[in-house]
Amino acid sequence: MTVAMTEPFEDEDSGGAEAFALAARIVEALLFASTAPLSAEELARSVPSGIAIGEVLDRLAAIYAPRGVNLRQVAGGWAFRTAPDLGYLLAAEAEPPRKLSRAALEVLAIIAYHQPVTRAEIEEIRGVATAKGTLDILLEAGWVRLRGRRRSPGRPVTFGTTPGFLDHFGLDRIDDLPGLDELKGAGFIEGRLTRDLTVPVPDDDPDLRADEDPLGDLFSPLDDGDGGPHRADE
C-alpha cells in the first residue's frame, strides 16, 4: 500500500513543512510494515528532531479517515485498520473468526474487568464452575495471560488480559471497555452471574499487585487444600 501524501502542510514554513512531510512518510512506512500497533514514543524515535509526533499522527489520521484504511489508536498504540464499512469485502480472505462459547465469553469479560483474578474468584463471580479448557482457549488465543500467584493458601495463579485482547477488540485502553448494561445487551453476560455483581473500573497494569508474587515454576506442586499437588493454573 503506497499512498501519496497529498495534503499540504500550509501552516509550516518551507523547511518545517518538508520536515513534517518527511516525518509523516516515516510514520506511515513504519505503521504499514509493523504487525502490531506502535506507540507514539516508538514512532517519535524515528522522525526528525523538533517534530511533534502527536501532530503527525493526528494529521495522518485525518488524511486516512475517508479512505479504505484508517489510522486508529488500538492497544495503546497506532495501527492501520480496514475502514469499518468495508470489512465485508475482506470476509472471504480473512481467517475464520475464533468462536468462543458463552462460558468463555463470560470468563473473558470477568478477567477483563476484575483482573488480576484467580480461577476460584472467577467461579465465585459467575456462580458456576469453570472448566480448565475454557481458560486454555483464552490463553491460546493470546487474549489472557498468567500474571502471578496470589498470596493466599495454595498460591493460585492470577489471570489478566493482554495487548492482543485490546487489539482484537479494537480498544486503545482497558478502560474503554463498556459497562455492565452494554455487556448484557451485547450478549456477553447472561443472568447466571451473581445478583450483586458490579463492574469495577478495569485496570491492566502489568506490574504485580501487593498481594501477588511472581509466577515462578508453573509446574511446582501446590497444595490447594484438597491434599494433592496441582499445576499452578489448575
Secondary structure as GFF3:
##gff-version 3
##sequence-region A 1 234
A	DSSP	alpha_helix	14	33	.	.	.	ID=ss1
A	DSSP	alpha_helix	40	44	.	.	.	ID=ss2
A	DSSP	alpha_helix	53	64	.	.	.	ID=ss3
A	DSSP	beta_strand	69	74	.	.	.	ID=ss4
A	DSSP	beta_strand	77	82	.	.	.	ID=ss5
A	DSSP	three_ten_helix	84	90	.	.	.	ID=ss6
A	DSSP	alpha_helix	102	114	.	.	.	ID=ss7
A	DSSP	beta_strand	117	118	.	.	.	ID=ss8
A	DSSP	alpha_helix	119	126	.	.	.	ID=ss9
A	DSSP	alpha_helix	132	141	.	.	.	ID=ss10
A	DSSP	beta_strand	144	150	.	.	.	ID=ss11
A	DSSP	beta_strand	157	161	.	.	.	ID=ss12
A	DSSP	alpha_helix	163	168	.	.	.	ID=ss13
A	DSSP	three_ten_helix	174	176	.	.	.	ID=ss14
A	DSSP	alpha_helix	180	185	.	.	.	ID=ss15
A	DSSP	beta_strand	212	213	.	.	.	ID=ss16
###
